[in-house]
Amino acid sequence: MARFEVILSSSEKIVVEHPSAGMAELAAELSDKKYLVVTEITGASAGAIREIIVASNQITMIRPLSDLSTQGSNFRPKR
């Protein structure tokens, strides 16, 4: 599964896994569906990995991460 950093319109940043092979497949799925089911990856915590549902219209940015990443970046685009 591919890992992505997802930033929501509420400025919440989450790291997720999705079965798509890359950004092109994920973008195609987002354009076709109102909701996206992903697996949230938490940092170094030992808590359970959980599946979450994200509304497609609430996603403001997605960027691919390396396979073993558990944290996103602090990158914030200038407005």
All heavy atoms as a GROMACS GRO file, in nm:
protein
  596
    1MET      N    1   0.083  -0.118   0.000
    1MET     CA    2   0.000   0.000   0.000
    1MET      C    3   0.088   0.124   0.000
    1MET      O    4   0.194   0.126   0.060
    1MET     CB    5  -0.090   0.002   0.123
    1MET     CG    6  -0.208  -0.088   0.112
    1MET     SD    7  -0.345  -0.025   0.208
    1MET     CE    8  -0.357  -0.150   0.331
    2ALA      N    9   0.039   0.228  -0.065
    2ALA     CA   10   0.112   0.355  -0.072
    2ALA      C   11   0.074   0.444   0.046
    2ALA      O   12  -0.039   0.438   0.095
    2ALA     CB   13   0.080   0.425  -0.203
    3ARG      N   14   0.171   0.524   0.092
    3ARG     CA   15   0.145   0.616   0.204
    3ARG      C   16   0.139   0.759   0.153
    3ARG      O   17   0.214   0.800   0.065
    3ARG     CB   18   0.253   0.604   0.310
    3ARG     CG   19   0.240   0.474   0.386
    3ARG     CD   20   0.319   0.473   0.513
    3ARG     NE   21   0.292   0.346   0.580
    3ARG     CZ   22   0.342   0.313   0.695
    3ARG    NH1   23   0.423   0.395   0.758
    3ARG    NH2   24   0.312   0.197   0.751
    4PHE      N   25   0.047   0.835   0.212
    4PHE     CA   26   0.025   0.974   0.172
    4PHE      C   27   0.006   1.061   0.296
    4PHE      O   28  -0.048   1.016   0.397
    4PHE     CB   29  -0.102   0.987   0.086
    4PHE     CG   30  -0.099   0.904  -0.038
    4PHE    CD1   31  -0.151   0.777  -0.040
    4PHE    CD2   32  -0.040   0.953  -0.154
    4PHE    CE1   33  -0.149   0.700  -0.155
    4PHE    CE2   34  -0.037   0.876  -0.270
    4PHE     CZ   35  -0.092   0.750  -0.270
    5GLU      N   36   0.048   1.186   0.285
    5GLU     CA   37   0.014   1.286   0.385
    5GLU      C   38  -0.107   1.361   0.330
    5GLU      O   39  -0.105   1.407   0.216
    5GLU     CB   40   0.130   1.384   0.406
    5GLU     CG   41   0.096   1.493   0.505
    5GLU     CD   42   0.207   1.593   0.520
    5GLU    OE1   43   0.252   1.648   0.417
    5GLU    OE2   44   0.248   1.617   0.633
    6VAL      N   45  -0.212   1.370   0.410
    6VAL     CA   46  -0.336   1.435   0.368
    6VAL      C   47  -0.360   1.554   0.460
    6VAL      O   48  -0.358   1.540   0.583
    6VAL     CB   49  -0.455   1.337   0.375
    6VAL    CG1   50  -0.585   1.405   0.339
    6VAL    CG2   51  -0.430   1.216   0.286
    7ILE      N   52  -0.383   1.671   0.400
    7ILE     CA   53  -0.419   1.789   0.479
    7ILE      C   54  -0.565   1.820   0.450
    7ILE      O   55  -0.605   1.832   0.333
    7ILE     CB   56  -0.329   1.909   0.446
    7ILE    CG1   57  -0.184   1.874   0.480
    7ILE    CG2   58  -0.374   2.032   0.525
    7ILE    CD1   59  -0.084   1.982   0.447
    8LEU      N   60  -0.643   1.831   0.556
    8LEU     CA   61  -0.786   1.857   0.544
    8LEU      C   62  -0.813   2.006   0.553
    8LEU      O   63  -0.728   2.084   0.597
    8LEU     CB   64  -0.861   1.783   0.655
    8LEU     CG   65  -0.836   1.632   0.660
    8LEU    CD1   66  -0.907   1.571   0.779
    8LEU    CD2   67  -0.880   1.565   0.531
    9SER      N   68  -0.932   2.047   0.514
    9SER     CA   69  -0.968   2.189   0.516
    9SER      C   70  -0.966   2.247   0.657
    9SER      O   71  -0.954   2.366   0.676
    9SER     CB   72  -1.103   2.211   0.450
    9SER     OG   73  -1.202   2.135   0.516
   10SER      N   74  -0.973   2.162   0.758
   10SER     CA   75  -0.966   2.208   0.897
   10SER      C   76  -0.822   2.226   0.944
   10SER      O   77  -0.797   2.249   1.060
   10SER     CB   78  -1.036   2.107   0.988
   10SER     OG   79  -0.967   1.983   0.984
   11SER      N   80  -0.724   2.210   0.852
   11SER     CA   81  -0.580   2.217   0.877
   11SER      C   82  -0.526   2.095   0.950
   11SER      O   83  -0.410   2.093   0.988
   11SER     CB   84  -0.542   2.344   0.954
   11SER     OG   85  -0.575   2.456   0.880
   12GLU      N   86  -0.608   1.995   0.971
   12GLU     CA   87  -0.561   1.871   1.031
   12GLU      C   88  -0.477   1.795   0.930
   12GLU      O   89  -0.512   1.786   0.812
   12GLU     CB   90  -0.679   1.784   1.075
   12GLU     CG   91  -0.636   1.658   1.145
   12GLU     CD   92  -0.754   1.572   1.190
   12GLU    OE1   93  -0.869   1.610   1.163
   12GLU    OE2   94  -0.730   1.468   1.250
   13LYS      N   95  -0.365   1.742   0.976
   13LYS     CA   96  -0.274   1.669   0.889
   13LYS      C   97  -0.271   1.524   0.936
   13LYS      O   98  -0.248   1.496   1.053
   13LYS     CB   99  -0.135   1.730   0.901
   13LYS     CG  100  -0.036   1.681   0.801
   13LYS     CD  101   0.103   1.736   0.825
   13LYS     CE  102   0.108   1.885   0.825
   13LYS     NZ  103   0.244   1.938   0.838
   14ILE      N  104  -0.296   1.431   0.844
   14ILE     CA  105  -0.292   1.289   0.879
   14ILE      C  106  -0.206   1.214   0.778
   14ILE      O  107  -0.191   1.256   0.663
   14ILE     CB  108  -0.435   1.227   0.884
   14ILE    CG1  109  -0.509   1.249   0.752
   14ILE    CG2  110  -0.514   1.281   1.001
   14ILE    CD1  111  -0.646   1.182   0.746
   15VAL      N  112  -0.146   1.105   0.823
   15VAL     CA  113  -0.068   1.017   0.737
   15VAL      C  114  -0.149   0.890   0.720
   15VAL      O  115  -0.194   0.831   0.818
   15VAL     CB  116   0.071   0.988   0.798
   15VAL    CG1  117   0.147   0.888   0.712
   15VAL    CG2  118   0.150   1.116   0.813
   16VAL      N  119  -0.169   0.851   0.595
   16VAL     CA  120  -0.258   0.738   0.566
   16VAL      C  121  -0.194   0.642   0.466
   16VAL      O  122  -0.102   0.677   0.394
   16VAL     CB  123  -0.393   0.788   0.510
   16VAL    CG1  124  -0.465   0.876   0.610
   16VAL    CG2  125  -0.376   0.859   0.378
   17GLU      N  126  -0.247   0.520   0.465
   17GLU     CA  127  -0.213   0.420   0.364
   17GLU      C  128  -0.337   0.396   0.280
   17GLU      O  129  -0.449   0.396   0.331
   17GLU     CB  130  -0.172   0.288   0.429
   17GLU     CG  131  -0.029   0.282   0.469
   17GLU     CD  132   0.012   0.143   0.517
   17GLU    OE1  133  -0.074   0.059   0.547
   17GLU    OE2  134   0.132   0.121   0.524
   18HIS      N  135  -0.314   0.375   0.151
   18HIS     CA  136  -0.425   0.348   0.060
   18HIS      C  137  -0.377   0.247  -0.044
   18HIS      O  138  -0.261   0.252  -0.085
   18HIS     CB  139  -0.469   0.479  -0.007
   18HIS     CG  140  -0.594   0.464  -0.087
   18HIS    ND1  141  -0.592   0.435  -0.221
   18HIS    CD2  142  -0.724   0.475  -0.051
   18HIS    CE1  143  -0.717   0.427  -0.264
   18HIS    NE2  144  -0.798   0.451  -0.164
   19PRO      N  145  -0.463   0.156  -0.089
   19PRO     CA  146  -0.419   0.052  -0.182
   19PRO      C  147  -0.384   0.100  -0.322
   19PRO      O  148  -0.340   0.021  -0.405
   19PRO     CB  149  -0.536  -0.047  -0.185
   19PRO     CG  150  -0.650   0.024  -0.128
   19PRO     CD  151  -0.598   0.134  -0.042
   20SER      N  152  -0.400   0.227  -0.353
   20SER     CA  153  -0.364   0.276  -0.486
   20SER      C  154  -0.212   0.267  -0.507
   20SER      O  155  -0.135   0.271  -0.412
   20SER     CB  156  -0.410   0.421  -0.505
   20SER     OG  157  -0.343   0.504  -0.413
   21ALA      N  158  -0.171   0.256  -0.631
   21ALA     CA  159  -0.028   0.242  -0.662
   21ALA      C  160   0.045   0.375  -0.661
   21ALA      O  161   0.166   0.378  -0.652
   21ALA     CB  162  -0.012   0.175  -0.798
   22GLY      N  163  -0.027   0.485  -0.671
   22GLY     CA  164   0.039   0.615  -0.673
   22GLY      C  165  -0.060   0.728  -0.679
   22GLY      O  166  -0.182   0.708  -0.667
   23MET      N  167  -0.008   0.848  -0.700
   23MET     CA  168  -0.091   0.968  -0.699
   23MET      C  169  -0.196   0.968  -0.811
   23MET      O  170  -0.308   1.013  -0.790
   23MET     CB  171  -0.002   1.094  -0.711
   23MET     CG  172   0.071   1.129  -0.583
   23MET     SD  173  -0.040   1.170  -0.446
   23MET     CE  174  -0.120   1.316  -0.505
   24ALA      N  175  -0.160   0.920  -0.928
   24ALA     CA  176  -0.255   0.922  -1.040
   24ALA      C  177  -0.379   0.838  -1.010
   24ALA      O  178  -0.492   0.881  -1.034
   24ALA     CB  179  -0.187   0.874  -1.168
   25GLU      N  180  -0.357   0.719  -0.954
   25GLU     CA  181  -0.471   0.633  -0.920
   25GLU      C  182  -0.554   0.692  -0.807
   25GLU      O  183  -0.676   0.685  -0.809
   25GLU     CB  184  -0.422   0.494  -0.881
   25GLU     CG  185  -0.375   0.411  -0.998
   25GLU     CD  186  -0.334   0.271  -0.955
   25GLU    OE1  187  -0.372   0.227  -0.846
   25GLU    OE2  188  -0.262   0.207  -1.033
   26LEU      N  189  -0.487   0.752  -0.709
   26LEU     CA  190  -0.559   0.814  -0.597
   26LEU      C  191  -0.641   0.933  -0.646
   26LEU      O  192  -0.757   0.949  -0.607
   26LEU     CB  193  -0.462   0.855  -0.487
   26LEU     CG  194  -0.526   0.913  -0.362
   26LEU    CD1  195  -0.621   0.814  -0.296
   26LEU    CD2  196  -0.419   0.955  -0.263
   27ALA      N  197  -0.584   1.015  -0.733
   27ALA     CA  198  -0.656   1.130  -0.788
   27ALA      C  199  -0.778   1.085  -0.867
   27ALA      O  200  -0.885   1.146  -0.858
   27ALA     CB  201  -0.563   1.213  -0.875
   28ALA      N  202  -0.764   0.977  -0.943
   28ALA     CA  203  -0.878   0.924  -1.020
   28ALA      C  204  -0.988   0.876  -0.926
   28ALA      O  205  -1.107   0.900  -0.951
   28ALA     CB  206  -0.831   0.810  -1.109
   29GLU      N  207  -0.950   0.812  -0.818
   29GLU     CA  208  -1.051   0.764  -0.722
   29GLU      C  209  -1.121   0.881  -0.653
   29GLU      O  210  -1.241   0.879  -0.632
   29GLU     CB  211  -0.988   0.673  -0.618
   29GLU     CG  212  -1.090   0.612  -0.526
   29GLU     CD  213  -1.035   0.502  -0.437
   29GLU    OE1  214  -0.928   0.448  -0.466
   29GLU    OE2  215  -1.103   0.471  -0.338
   30LEU      N  216  -1.044   0.985  -0.619
   30LEU     CA  217  -1.104   1.102  -0.554
   30LEU      C  218  -1.202   1.175  -0.646
   30LEU      O  219  -1.301   1.229  -0.599
   30LEU     CB  220  -0.994   1.200  -0.509
   30LEU     CG  221  -0.919   1.160  -0.383
   30LEU    CD1  222  -0.802   1.255  -0.361
   30LEU    CD2  223  -1.011   1.161  -0.263
   31SER      N  224  -1.173   1.176  -0.775
   31SER     CA  225  -1.264   1.244  -0.868
   31SER      C  226  -1.393   1.167  -0.889
   31SER      O  227  -1.494   1.224  -0.927
   31SER     CB  228  -1.193   1.268  -1.002
   31SER     OG  229  -1.168   1.145  -1.066
   32ASP      N  230  -1.391   1.035  -0.863
   32ASP     CA  231  -1.510   0.951  -0.884
   32ASP      C  232  -1.594   0.931  -0.758
   32ASP      O  233  -1.711   0.895  -0.769
   32ASP     CB  234  -1.468   0.812  -0.933
   32ASP     CG  235  -1.412   0.816  -1.074
   32ASP    OD1  236  -1.434   0.917  -1.143
   32ASP    OD2  237  -1.345   0.719  -1.113
   33LYS      N  238  -1.536   0.952  -0.640
   33LYS     CA  239  -1.607   0.919  -0.517
   33LYS      C  240  -1.616   1.039  -0.423
   33LYS      O  241  -1.529   1.124  -0.422
   33LYS     CB  242  -1.534   0.806  -0.444
   33LYS     CG  243  -1.532   0.676  -0.524
   33LYS     CD  244  -1.462   0.567  -0.447
   33LYS     CE  245  -1.464   0.437  -0.527
   33LYS     NZ  246  -1.395   0.330  -0.458
   34LYS      N  247  -1.723   1.041  -0.343
   34LYS     CA  248  -1.739   1.148  -0.245
   34LYS      C  249  -1.663   1.121  -0.116
   34LYS      O  250  -1.632   1.212  -0.041
   34LYS     CB  251  -1.887   1.168  -0.212
   34LYS     CG  252  -1.968   1.222  -0.327
   34LYS     CD  253  -2.109   1.247  -0.285
   34LYS     CE  254  -2.188   1.303  -0.402
   34LYS     NZ  255  -2.324   1.337  -0.365
   35TYR      N  256  -1.632   0.993  -0.092
   35TYR     CA  257  -1.563   0.955   0.031
   35TYR      C  258  -1.447   0.862  -0.004
   35TYR      O  259  -1.453   0.787  -0.100
   35TYR     CB  260  -1.658   0.885   0.128
   35TYR     CG  261  -1.770   0.974   0.173
   35TYR    CD1  262  -1.894   0.968   0.112
   35TYR    CD2  263  -1.751   1.066   0.275
   35TYR    CE1  264  -1.997   1.052   0.152
   35TYR    CE2  265  -1.853   1.151   0.315
   35TYR     CZ  266  -1.975   1.143   0.253
   35TYR     OH  267  -2.076   1.225   0.293
   36LEU      N  268  -1.345   0.866   0.080
   36LEU     CA  269  -1.227   0.783   0.060
   36LEU      C  270  -1.201   0.707   0.190
   36LEU      O  271  -1.198   0.767   0.297
   36LEU     CB  272  -1.107   0.873   0.029
   36LEU     CG  273  -0.975   0.806  -0.003
   36LEU    CD1  274  -0.984   0.730  -0.135
   36LEU    CD2  275  -0.865   0.911  -0.012
   37VAL      N  276  -1.188   0.575   0.181
   37VAL     CA  277  -1.157   0.493   0.298
   37VAL      C  278  -1.007   0.468   0.298
   37VAL      O  279  -0.952   0.418   0.201
   37VAL     CB  280  -1.233   0.359   0.295
   37VAL    CG1  281  -1.194   0.273   0.414
   37VAL    CG2  282  -1.382   0.384   0.294
   38VAL      N  283  -0.940   0.508   0.407
   38VAL     CA  284  -0.795   0.494   0.418
   38VAL      C  285  -0.761   0.436   0.555
   38VAL      O  286  -0.844   0.433   0.645
   38VAL     CB  287  -0.723   0.630   0.399
   38VAL    CG1  288  -0.737   0.680   0.257
   38VAL    CG2  289  -0.775   0.733   0.497
   39THR      N  290  -0.638   0.393   0.572
   39THR     CA  291  -0.589   0.345   0.700
   39THR      C  292  -0.497   0.451   0.758
   39THR      O  293  -0.398   0.487   0.695
   39THR     CB  294  -0.511   0.213   0.683
   39THR    OG1  295  -0.596   0.118   0.619
   39THR    CG2  296  -0.466   0.158   0.817
   40GLU      N  297  -0.532   0.504   0.875
   40GLU     CA  298  -0.452   0.609   0.937
   40GLU      C  299  -0.328   0.548   1.003
   40GLU      O  300  -0.337   0.449   1.073
   40GLU     CB  301  -0.532   0.687   1.040
   40GLU     CG  302  -0.454   0.803   1.098
   40GLU     CD  303  -0.533   0.887   1.194
   40GLU    OE1  304  -0.641   0.844   1.239
   40GLU    OE2  305  -0.486   0.997   1.226
   41ILE      N  306  -0.213   0.610   0.980
   41ILE     CA  307  -0.088   0.569   1.040
   41ILE      C  308  -0.054   0.669   1.150
   41ILE      O  309  -0.042   0.788   1.124
   41ILE     CB  310   0.027   0.569   0.936
   41ILE    CG1  311  -0.009   0.484   0.815
   41ILE    CG2  312   0.157   0.524   1.000
   41ILE    CD1  313  -0.035   0.340   0.844
   42THR      N  314  -0.040   0.620   1.272
   42THR     CA  315  -0.002   0.708   1.381
   42THR      C  316   0.149   0.704   1.396
   42THR      O  317   0.214   0.611   1.350
   42THR     CB  318  -0.070   0.666   1.512
   42THR    OG1  319  -0.039   0.529   1.537
   42THR    CG2  320  -0.221   0.680   1.502
   43GLY      N  321   0.206   0.805   1.460
   43GLY     CA  322   0.351   0.816   1.475
   43GLY      C  323   0.412   0.697   1.545
   43GLY      O  324   0.392   0.583   1.505
   44ALA      N  325   0.486   0.720   1.649
   44ALA     CA  326   0.556   0.613   1.719
   44ALA      C  327   0.468   0.543   1.821
   44ALA      O  328   0.513   0.452   1.890
   44ALA     CB  329   0.679   0.670   1.787
   45SER      N  330   0.343   0.585   1.832
   45SER     CA  331   0.256   0.524   1.932
   45SER      C  332   0.226   0.379   1.896
   45SER      O  333   0.225   0.340   1.780
   45SER     CB  334   0.126   0.603   1.945
   45SER     OG  335   0.050   0.588   1.829
   46ALA      N  336   0.198   0.302   1.997
   46ALA     CA  337   0.170   0.159   1.977
   46ALA      C  338   0.022   0.133   1.960
   46ALA      O  339  -0.022   0.020   1.963
   46ALA     CB  340   0.225   0.080   2.095
   47GLY      N  341  -0.058   0.238   1.943
   47GLY     CA  342  -0.202   0.221   1.930
   47GLY      C  343  -0.239   0.148   1.803
   47GLY      O  344  -0.159   0.131   1.712
   48ALA      N  345  -0.361   0.105   1.798
   48ALA     CA  346  -0.408   0.029   1.682
   48ALA      C  347  -0.418   0.119   1.560
   48ALA      O  348  -0.454   0.236   1.570
   48ALA     CB  349  -0.544  -0.030   1.714
   49ILE      N  350  -0.384   0.066   1.446
   49ILE     CA  351  -0.403   0.137   1.320
   49ILE      C  352  -0.551   0.123   1.286
   49ILE      O  353  -0.608   0.016   1.295
   49ILE     CB  354  -0.313   0.076   1.210
   49ILE    CG1  355  -0.167   0.095   1.247
   49ILE    CG2  356  -0.344   0.136   1.075
   49ILE    CD1  357  -0.070   0.028   1.153
   50ARG      N  358  -0.613   0.233   1.246
   50ARG     CA  359  -0.757   0.229   1.224
   50ARG      C  360  -0.794   0.278   1.087
   50ARG      O  361  -0.725   0.362   1.028
   50ARG     CB  362  -0.828   0.312   1.329
   50ARG     CG  363  -0.785   0.456   1.328
   50ARG     CD  364  -0.840   0.531   1.447
   50ARG     NE  365  -0.785   0.666   1.444
   50ARG     CZ  366  -0.856   0.775   1.455
   50ARG    NH1  367  -0.985   0.769   1.471
   50ARG    NH2  368  -0.798   0.893   1.451
   51GLU      N  369  -0.902   0.225   1.034
   51GLU     CA  370  -0.955   0.272   0.907
   51GLU      C  371  -1.041   0.394   0.934
   51GLU      O  372  -1.119   0.395   1.030
   51GLU     CB  373  -1.035   0.164   0.838
   51GLU     CG  374  -0.950   0.058   0.774
   51GLU     CD  375  -1.029  -0.033   0.682
   51GLU    OE1  376  -1.152  -0.035   0.690
   51GLU    OE2  377  -0.965  -0.103   0.602
   52ILE      N  378  -1.028   0.495   0.849
   52ILE     CA  379  -1.110   0.615   0.862
   52ILE      C  380  -1.171   0.648   0.727
   52ILE      O  381  -1.121   0.606   0.623
   52ILE     CB  382  -1.029   0.736   0.915
   52ILE    CG1  383  -0.911   0.767   0.823
   52ILE    CG2  384  -0.981   0.712   1.057
   52ILE    CD1  385  -0.837   0.894   0.860
   53ILE      N  386  -1.279   0.724   0.730
   53ILE     CA  387  -1.345   0.770   0.609
   53ILE      C  388  -1.325   0.920   0.600
   53ILE      O  389  -1.354   0.992   0.695
   53ILE     CB  390  -1.495   0.737   0.612
   53ILE    CG1  391  -1.514   0.585   0.622
   53ILE    CG2  392  -1.566   0.792   0.489
   53ILE    CD1  393  -1.658   0.543   0.649
   54VAL      N  394  -1.274   0.966   0.485
   54VAL     CA  395  -1.247   1.108   0.465
   54VAL      C  396  -1.335   1.156   0.350
   54VAL      O  397  -1.340   1.093   0.244
   54VAL     CB  398  -1.097   1.130   0.430
   54VAL    CG1  399  -1.069   1.278   0.410
   54VAL    CG2  400  -1.007   1.072   0.537
   55ALA      N  401  -1.404   1.269   0.371
   55ALA     CA  402  -1.484   1.327   0.264
   55ALA      C  403  -1.392   1.390   0.161
   55ALA      O  404  -1.304   1.469   0.195
   55ALA     CB  405  -1.579   1.432   0.321
   56SER      N  406  -1.408   1.355   0.036
   56SER     CA  407  -1.320   1.404  -0.071
   56SER      C  408  -1.316   1.557  -0.078
   56SER      O  409  -1.211   1.614  -0.103
   56SER     CB  410  -1.365   1.349  -0.206
   56SER     OG  411  -1.362   1.209  -0.204
   57ASN      N  412  -1.429   1.623  -0.055
   57ASN     CA  413  -1.432   1.769  -0.065
   57ASN      C  414  -1.365   1.838   0.053
   57ASN      O  415  -1.348   1.959   0.052
   57ASN     CB  416  -1.574   1.820  -0.085
   57ASN     CG  417  -1.664   1.791   0.034
   57ASN    OD1  418  -1.624   1.723   0.129
   57ASN    ND2  419  -1.786   1.838   0.027
   58GLN      N  420  -1.326   1.764   0.155
   58GLN     CA  421  -1.255   1.822   0.270
   58GLN      C  422  -1.103   1.812   0.256
   58GLN      O  423  -1.030   1.866   0.337
   58GLN     CB  424  -1.298   1.751   0.399
   58GLN     CG  425  -1.443   1.772   0.435
   58GLN     CD  426  -1.473   1.918   0.465
   58GLN    OE1  427  -1.403   1.981   0.541
   58GLN    NE2  428  -1.577   1.970   0.403
   59ILE      N  429  -1.055   1.745   0.152
   59ILE     CA  430  -0.911   1.729   0.132
   59ILE      C  431  -0.858   1.850   0.056
   59ILE      O  432  -0.907   1.881  -0.053
   59ILE     CB  433  -0.881   1.599   0.055
   59ILE    CG1  434  -0.925   1.478   0.138
   59ILE    CG2  435  -0.734   1.590   0.020
   59ILE    CD1  436  -0.916   1.346   0.065
   60THR      N  437  -0.759   1.918   0.113
   60THR     CA  438  -0.701   2.033   0.046
   60THR      C  439  -0.567   2.002  -0.019
   60THR      O  440  -0.528   2.068  -0.115
   60THR     CB  441  -0.683   2.152   0.143
   60THR    OG1  442  -0.599   2.113   0.250
   60THR    CG2  443  -0.817   2.199   0.197
   61MET      N  444  -0.495   1.904   0.033
   61MET     CA  445  -0.366   1.868  -0.027
   61MET      C  446  -0.331   1.724   0.006
   61MET      O  447  -0.358   1.676   0.116
   61MET     CB  448  -0.255   1.960   0.026
   61MET     CG  449  -0.124   1.942  -0.046
   61MET     SD  450  -0.003   2.066   0.001
   61MET     CE  451   0.095   1.973   0.116
   62ILE      N  452  -0.271   1.655  -0.091
   62ILE     CA  453  -0.221   1.519  -0.071
   62ILE      C  454  -0.080   1.515  -0.129
   62ILE      O  455  -0.055   1.568  -0.237
   62ILE     CB  456  -0.307   1.414  -0.144
   62ILE    CG1  457  -0.448   1.412  -0.089
   62ILE    CG2  458  -0.245   1.276  -0.133
   62ILE    CD1  459  -0.541   1.317  -0.160
   63ARG      N  460   0.011   1.453  -0.055
   63ARG     CA  461   0.145   1.432  -0.111
   63ARG      C  462   0.192   1.293  -0.076
   63ARG      O  463   0.162   1.242   0.033
   63ARG     CB  464   0.242   1.540  -0.067
   63ARG     CG  465   0.297   1.527   0.067
   63ARG     CD  466   0.395   1.640   0.098
   63ARG     NE  467   0.446   1.614   0.230
   63ARG     CZ  468   0.558   1.549   0.256
   63ARG    NH1  469   0.634   1.507   0.158
   63ARG    NH2  470   0.595   1.526   0.379
   64PRO      N  471   0.263   1.228  -0.167
   64PRO     CA  472   0.311   1.092  -0.142
   64PRO      C  473   0.425   1.092  -0.042
   64PRO      O  474   0.503   1.187  -0.033
   64PRO     CB  475   0.359   1.046  -0.280
   64PRO     CG  476   0.386   1.170  -0.357
   64PRO     CD  477   0.298   1.276  -0.301
   65LEU      N  478   0.434   0.985   0.036
   65LEU     CA  479   0.542   0.966   0.134
   65LEU      C  480   0.615   0.836   0.102
   65LEU      O  481   0.564   0.751   0.030
   65LEU     CB  482   0.484   0.958   0.276
   65LEU     CG  483   0.413   1.082   0.328
   65LEU    CD1  484   0.349   1.052   0.463
   65LEU    CD2  485   0.508   1.198   0.341
   66SER      N  486   0.732   0.819   0.161
   66SER     CA  487   0.804   0.694   0.142
   66SER      C  488   0.728   0.581   0.212
   66SER      O  489   0.644   0.605   0.299
   66SER     CB  490   0.946   0.704   0.195
   66SER     OG  491   0.945   0.725   0.334
   67ASP      N  492   0.760   0.458   0.178
   67ASP     CA  493   0.684   0.342   0.225
   67ASP      C  494   0.677   0.329   0.377
   67ASP      O  495   0.577   0.284   0.429
   67ASP     CB  496   0.744   0.214   0.168
   67ASP     CG  497   0.718   0.203   0.019
   67ASP    OD1  498   0.629   0.274  -0.030
   67ASP    OD2  499   0.786   0.124  -0.046
   68LEU      N  500   0.782   0.366   0.448
   68LEU     CA  501   0.783   0.345   0.593
   68LEU      C  502   0.760   0.473   0.672
   68LEU      O  503   0.776   0.473   0.794
   68LEU     CB  504   0.916   0.281   0.634
   68LEU     CG  505   0.943   0.144   0.568
   68LEU    CD1  506   1.081   0.094   0.605
   68LEU    CD2  507   0.837   0.044   0.606
   69SER      N  508   0.722   0.582   0.608
   69SER     CA  509   0.702   0.708   0.678
   69SER      C  510   0.586   0.698   0.776
   69SER      O  511   0.482   0.642   0.744
   69SER     CB  512   0.671   0.821   0.579
   69SER     OG  513   0.782   0.847   0.500
   70THR      N  514   0.607   0.754   0.894
   70THR     CA  515   0.499   0.761   0.993
   70THR      C  516   0.467   0.904   1.029
   70THR      O  517   0.376   0.929   1.108
   70THR     CB  518   0.536   0.684   1.122
   70THR    OG1  519   0.657   0.738   1.174
   70THR    CG2  520   0.553   0.536   1.095
   71GLN      N  521   0.542   1.000   0.974
   71GLN     CA  522   0.517   1.141   1.001
   71GLN      C  523   0.523   1.219   0.872
   71GLN      O  524   0.604   1.190   0.784
   71GLN     CB  525   0.620   1.198   1.098
   71GLN     CG  526   0.612   1.137   1.236
   71GLN     CD  527   0.715   1.198   1.329
   71GLN    OE1  528   0.809   1.261   1.285
   71GLN    NE2  529   0.696   1.179   1.456
   72GLY      N  530   0.441   1.322   0.862
   72GLY     CA  531   0.446   1.410   0.748
   72GLY      C  532   0.546   1.521   0.771
   72GLY      O  533   0.624   1.518   0.866
   73SER      N  534   0.544   1.620   0.688
   73SER     CA  535   0.637   1.733   0.700
   73SER      C  536   0.567   1.849   0.770
   73SER      O  537   0.447   1.846   0.796
   73SER     CB  538   0.684   1.778   0.563
   73SER     OG  539   0.577   1.840   0.496
   74ASN      N  540   0.641   1.954   0.794
   74ASN     CA  541   0.583   2.077   0.847
   74ASN      C  542   0.558   2.177   0.736
   74ASN      O  543   0.535   2.294   0.762
   74ASN     CB  544   0.679   2.139   0.951
   74ASN     CG  545   0.682   2.056   1.076
   74ASN    OD1  546   0.584   1.993   1.112
   74ASN    ND2  547   0.796   2.052   1.142
   75PHE      N  548   0.565   2.133   0.612
   75PHE     CA  549   0.547   2.222   0.497
   75PHE      C  550   0.409   2.286   0.498
   75PHE      O  551   0.309   2.219   0.515
   75PHE     CB  552   0.565   2.144   0.367
   75PHE     CG  553   0.528   2.222   0.244
   75PHE    CD1  554   0.612   2.322   0.197
   75PHE    CD2  555   0.409   2.200   0.179
   75PHE    CE1  556   0.578   2.395   0.085
   75PHE    CE2  557   0.373   2.272   0.067
   75PHE     CZ  558   0.458   2.370   0.020
   76ARG      N  559   0.406   2.416   0.486
   76ARG     CA  560   0.280   2.490   0.472
   76ARG      C  561   0.294   2.586   0.354
   76ARG      O  562   0.382   2.671   0.355
   76ARG     CB  563   0.252   2.574   0.599
   76ARG     CG  564   0.216   2.491   0.718
   76ARG     CD  565   0.070   2.455   0.709
   76ARG     NE  566   0.028   2.395   0.834
   76ARG     CZ  567  -0.049   2.290   0.840
   76ARG    NH1  568  -0.092   2.235   0.732
   76ARG    NH2  569  -0.087   2.242   0.955
   77PRO      N  570   0.212   2.572   0.253
   77PRO     CA  571   0.223   2.663   0.139
   77PRO      C  572   0.186   2.805   0.179
   77PRO      O  573   0.101   2.827   0.265
   77PRO     CB  574   0.123   2.607   0.039
   77PRO     CG  575   0.030   2.524   0.119
   77PRO     CD  576   0.107   2.476   0.238
   78LYS      N  577   0.254   2.904   0.118
   78LYS     CA  578   0.221   3.044   0.145
   78LYS      C  579   0.088   3.075   0.080
   78LYS      O  580   0.054   3.024  -0.025
   78LYS     CB  581   0.329   3.137   0.089
   78LYS     CG  582   0.457   3.128   0.165
   78LYS     CD  583   0.554   3.230   0.113
   78LYS     CE  584   0.683   3.221   0.195
   78LYS     NZ  585   0.781   3.319   0.150
   79ARG      N  586   0.012   3.161   0.144
   79ARG     CA  587  -0.120   3.197   0.090
   79ARG      C  588  -0.118   3.336   0.037
   79ARG      O  589  -0.057   3.422   0.075
   79ARG     CB  590  -0.224   3.184   0.198
   79ARG     CG  591  -0.233   3.041   0.240
   79ARG     CD  592  -0.334   3.022   0.348
   79ARG     NE  593  -0.316   2.887   0.396
   79ARG     CZ  594  -0.412   2.804   0.416
   79ARG    NH1  595  -0.533   2.838   0.398
   79ARG    NH2  596  -0.389   2.683   0.459
   0.00000   0.00000   0.00000
